[in-house]
Amino acid sequence: MYFKQSIGKLGEDIACLYLEKNNYKIIKRNFRCKQGELDIIAFNLKKELIFIEVKTRNNINYGFASAMSWIYFLIVIVIIGVSSFIISKGVYYYD
């Protein structure tokens, strides 16, 4: 596994631990389909399906800008495409 991939996996692991600690139910990690990939799919306490993109920084030289500044337009399009695919299939439901 390359360094960038291992940093990304570490970030996803930390995000999952945080979500589980805050009572989110992790349904799937690294979901892939023809529309793209989502890092984490989870349910919150309101039983809402949540789609999560994790961005992990390995260097503080980029500053401490808001996490939203790292979400580029293309990533938003991918999240919308993949989440629409998942919802259209009706695969995930809270049990």
Buried (B, 14 or more C-beta within 10 A) or exposed (E): EEEEEEBBBEBBEEBBEEBEEEEBBBBBBEBEEEBBEBBBBBBBEEEEBBBBBBBBBEEEEEEEEEEEEEEEEEEEEBBEBBBEBBEEEEEBEEE
